[in-house]
Amino acid sequence: GCRPFSMGDSYAGQSELAILGFSDYIKSFPRSDLADDAQVNICAAYVQDGTNEKAVEACDLAIRTYPNGDKIPDAYYKKGLALQNLRDVNGARDAWEHVVKANPDSDAGRLAKQRLEQIKRP
């Protein structure tokens, strides 16, 4: 089972390390401008890992703790991905609709709009 090294492989092993690193950063610098980024990155790492329940919790924590953070649109978008992976289509739709309403011009808003169009199609 020797496969050529790929980005996906390295990321899978490193997401746990990334989550630990981001968590430590938030504990050390909870008031930092980057604390919300770190929290949203934790959520993203969980989505990447397929740990969707933890991803939803991490996104919710970011949304509650840093409601005005610049990464919060991403938190809603990633939360939607995790919910979709958990087969919670309504939850995913709610998360994505929130981004599209609140931050239509953000990358997350544009991505969320595409996702909403995909789930509308049977």
C-alpha positions as CSV (number, residue, x, y, z in Angstrom):
1,G,0.0,0.0,0.0
2,C,2.7,2.5,-0.9
3,R,1.0,5.4,-2.5
4,P,2.7,8.5,-3.8
5,F,2.7,11.3,-1.2
6,S,-0.2,13.7,-1.7
7,M,-1.4,16.9,-0.1
8,G,-4.5,15.1,1.2
9,D,-2.4,12.5,3.1
10,S,-0.2,15.1,4.8
11,Y,-3.3,17.1,5.8
12,A,-5.1,14.2,7.2
13,G,-2.3,13.4,9.7
14,Q,-1.7,17.1,10.5
15,S,-5.2,18.3,11.1
16,E,-5.1,17.0,14.7
17,L,-1.9,18.8,15.2
18,A,-3.4,21.9,13.6
19,I,-6.4,21.7,15.9
20,L,-4.1,21.5,19.0
21,G,-2.0,24.4,17.7
22,F,-5.1,26.6,17.1
23,S,-6.6,25.6,20.5
24,D,-3.4,26.6,22.3
25,Y,-3.3,29.9,20.4
26,I,-6.8,30.7,21.4
27,K,-6.0,29.9,25.1
28,S,-2.9,32.1,24.9
29,F,-4.4,35.0,23.0
30,P,-8.2,34.9,23.4
31,R,-8.5,38.6,22.6
32,S,-6.3,38.5,19.6
33,D,-7.7,39.5,16.2
34,L,-6.6,36.1,15.0
35,A,-8.5,34.1,17.7
36,D,-11.6,33.9,15.6
37,D,-9.6,32.8,12.6
38,A,-8.0,30.1,14.7
39,Q,-11.4,28.9,16.0
40,V,-12.8,28.8,12.4
41,N,-9.7,26.9,11.3
42,I,-10.4,24.3,14.0
43,C,-13.9,23.9,12.5
44,A,-12.4,23.6,9.0
45,A,-9.8,21.0,10.2
46,Y,-12.6,18.9,11.7
47,V,-14.6,19.1,8.4
48,Q,-11.5,18.1,6.5
49,D,-11.1,15.2,8.9
50,G,-14.7,14.1,8.6
51,T,-15.3,14.7,12.3
52,N,-18.5,16.5,11.5
53,E,-20.1,16.7,15.0
54,K,-17.0,18.3,16.3
55,A,-16.9,20.6,13.3
56,V,-20.4,21.9,14.0
57,E,-19.5,22.5,17.7
58,A,-16.3,24.3,16.7
59,C,-18.2,26.5,14.2
60,D,-20.9,27.2,16.8
61,L,-18.3,28.2,19.3
62,A,-16.7,30.6,16.8
63,I,-20.1,32.1,16.0
64,R,-21.0,32.5,19.7
65,T,-17.6,33.8,20.9
66,Y,-16.7,36.1,18.0
67,P,-20.0,37.2,16.5
68,N,-18.3,40.1,14.7
69,G,-15.2,38.3,13.6
70,D,-14.2,38.6,10.0
71,K,-14.1,34.8,9.6
72,I,-17.6,34.2,10.8
73,P,-19.1,33.8,7.3
74,D,-16.6,31.0,6.8
75,A,-17.8,29.5,10.1
76,Y,-21.4,29.4,8.9
77,Y,-20.2,28.0,5.5
78,K,-18.1,25.2,7.1
79,K,-20.9,24.5,9.6
80,G,-23.2,23.9,6.6
81,L,-20.7,21.5,5.0
82,A,-20.5,19.5,8.3
83,L,-24.3,19.4,8.6
84,Q,-24.6,18.3,5.0
85,N,-22.1,15.5,5.8
86,L,-24.3,14.6,8.7
87,R,-27.3,14.4,6.4
88,D,-28.9,17.4,8.1
89,V,-29.9,19.2,4.9
90,N,-32.2,21.7,6.6
91,G,-29.5,22.7,9.1
92,A,-27.0,23.1,6.2
93,R,-29.5,25.2,4.3
94,D,-30.1,27.4,7.3
95,A,-26.4,28.0,7.8
96,W,-25.8,28.8,4.1
97,E,-28.8,31.0,3.9
98,H,-27.5,33.0,6.8
99,V,-24.2,33.6,5.1
100,V,-25.9,34.5,1.8
101,K,-28.1,37.1,3.6
102,A,-25.5,38.5,6.0
103,N,-22.4,38.4,3.8
104,P,-23.4,37.9,0.1
105,D,-20.2,39.4,-1.2
106,S,-17.8,37.3,0.8
107,D,-16.2,34.2,-0.6
108,A,-18.2,32.2,1.9
109,G,-21.4,33.9,0.7
110,R,-20.6,33.0,-2.9
111,L,-19.7,29.4,-2.0
112,A,-22.8,29.1,0.1
113,K,-25.0,30.3,-2.7
114,Q,-23.6,27.6,-5.0
115,R,-24.3,25.0,-2.3
116,L,-27.9,26.2,-1.9
117,E,-28.4,25.9,-5.7
118,Q,-27.0,22.4,-5.6
119,I,-29.3,21.2,-2.9
120,K,-32.4,22.8,-4.5
121,R,-31.8,20.5,-7.5
122,P,-33.2,17.1,-6.8
